[in-house]
């Protein structure tokens, strides 16, 4: 693929992400996009460690601890000692955190729905197919590296 096309794709993805984050800032609930992403990760990963969170967010462990501390202080997550190794703390989402995620999901679904209204059914299916193809390639490349 040409470098110019790669640059254009990266710029478009970045712009979509930036505009989506701006819309997230203008909604009723007060959690930041980073907090929402962190809650979603904790929910989907099922009891990750602080190290898992830091690696997922591409940040240092102390930065991940700071984010987790804020979420725990607000009652959205809790830290639980690992059953096999009490030195390891696992992050668990609380009912309050799930409620906030549910609210955020509704907001995102509504806004994404609005964004995709410009695509007809065939274009939506093509987009899904393209994203799935890219995702399969990413998974394949990641498995080769390991």
Secondary structure, DSSP 4 states (H G I P E B T S, - for coil): --HHHHHHHHHHHHHHHHHHHHHHHTSSS---HHHHHHHHHHHHHTS-BHHHHHHHHT--HHHHHHHHHHHHHTTSEEEEE-SS-TTSEEEEE-HHHHHHHHHHHHHHHHHHHHHHTTS-HHHHHHHHHHHHHHHHHHHHHHHHH-
